[in-house]
Amino acid sequence: MWHELGISAGTGLIILIALYFVINRAVINGIEESQAELRKAVRKGIEDYYNNKGDDDDEE
């Protein structure tokens, strides 16, 4: 299979290993970025809940 592509098995293996680490790092960075955004959203949601909690008690 590698020979059909014009590369040796060693070169193909090195490319696959490098690709693995590149994709792995991209996924880790994406997760870290989304965690920061989720934390902000949760904090804002909790603050909004506590800020509006007193208002909702009057309506009941």
ABEGO torsion letter per residue (X at the ends): XAAAAGBBAAAAAAAAAAAAAAAAAAAAAAAAAAAAAAAAAAAAAAAAAAAAAAAAAAAX
